[in-house]
Amino acid sequence: MNERDFFDERQETKQASFSCPFCRERADYDVRWMKRTKKRQLPRGANEQDRRRFENSRDYMVRIDDQLACKNVRCRKRFEIPNSQSVVFI
């Protein structure tokens, strides 16, 4: 079975504060995350290995956005999200 069979997916946006590496101006940005929550029951047709994987799995979030555009009107350059985790377990 695929891992997506075990989880329900939903997009969320969370605010984070970053400073642009070019103009050094700090601002709050909306960062998109994919929240995967474990389903209540194991899907049909699962074998013993799938049951073990389902029991050990837990809710987590995966960051969708890798780059942001600077909010400074004079700068507007794109930069990567610095040292922020891309996967977070809930």
TASUL-V665304 format. One record per residue. RES is the residue in one letter. SS is DSSP state (~ for helix, > for strand, _ for the rest). OMEGA is omega in whole degrees, 0 to 359 (NA if undefined). D_FIRST is the distance of its C-alpha to the first C-alpha in Angstrom with 2 decimals. Layout:
# TASUL-V665304
RES | SS | OMEGA | D_FIRST
RES | SS | OMEGA | D_FIRST
This chain:
# TASUL-V665304
M | _ | 178 | 0.00
N | _ | 180 | 3.76
E | ~ | 180 | 6.58
R | ~ | 176 | 8.38
D | ~ | 182 | 6.76
F | _ | 189 | 8.56
F | > | 168 | 11.70
D | > | 184 | 14.59
E | > | 178 | 16.36
R | > | 179 | 20.16
Q | > | 177 | 22.77
E | > | 173 | 25.71
T | > | 178 | 28.87
K | > | 179 | 30.70
Q | > | 176 | 34.15
A | > | 181 | 35.00
S | > | 179 | 38.34
F | > | 174 | 38.67
S | > | 181 | 41.74
C | _ | 180 | 42.03
P | _ | 182 | 42.76
F | _ | 183 | 45.27
C | _ | 178 | 47.45
R | _ | 179 | 46.55
E | _ | 181 | 46.38
R | > | 179 | 44.03
A | > | 176 | 42.22
D | > | 182 | 39.37
Y | > | 174 | 36.36
D | > | 181 | 33.44
V | > | 181 | 30.18
R | > | 178 | 26.97
W | > | 173 | 23.87
M | > | 181 | 20.32
K | > | 179 | 19.76
R | > | 179 | 16.27
T | > | 183 | 16.69
K | > | 178 | 14.43
K | _ | 182 | 13.97
R | _ | 183 | 16.24
Q | _ | 177 | 14.02
L | _ | 179 | 10.62
P | _ | 180 | 9.02
R | _ | 177 | 10.01
G | _ | 181 | 8.63
A | _ | 177 | 7.06
N | _ | 184 | 8.74
E | ~ | 178 | 11.13
Q | ~ | 177 | 9.45
D | ~ | 178 | 6.76
R | ~ | 179 | 10.11
R | ~ | 178 | 11.92
R | ~ | 180 | 9.88
F | ~ | 180 | 10.22
E | ~ | 182 | 13.86
N | ~ | 182 | 14.67
S | _ | 178 | 13.44
R | _ | 183 | 16.30
D | _ | 177 | 17.63
Y | > | 179 | 18.65
M | > | 178 | 20.32
V | > | 180 | 20.22
R | > | 180 | 23.51
I | _ | 183 | 23.62
D | _ | 175 | 27.30
D | _ | 182 | 28.48
Q | > | 177 | 32.06
L | > | 175 | 34.68
A | > | 182 | 38.00
C | _ | 181 | 41.09
K | _ | 178 | 42.74
N | _ | 184 | 46.22
V | _ | 181 | 47.95
R | _ | 185 | 49.78
C | _ | 179 | 46.75
R | _ | 180 | 43.59
K | _ | 178 | 41.92
R | > | 177 | 38.18
F | > | 179 | 36.99
E | > | 178 | 33.79
I | _ | 185 | 32.78
P | _ | 175 | 34.39
N | _ | 174 | 32.92
S | _ | 184 | 30.60
Q | _ | 178 | 27.14
S | _ | 177 | 24.20
V | > | 180 | 21.70
V | > | 175 | 22.97
F | > | 183 | 21.50
I | _ | NA | 22.85
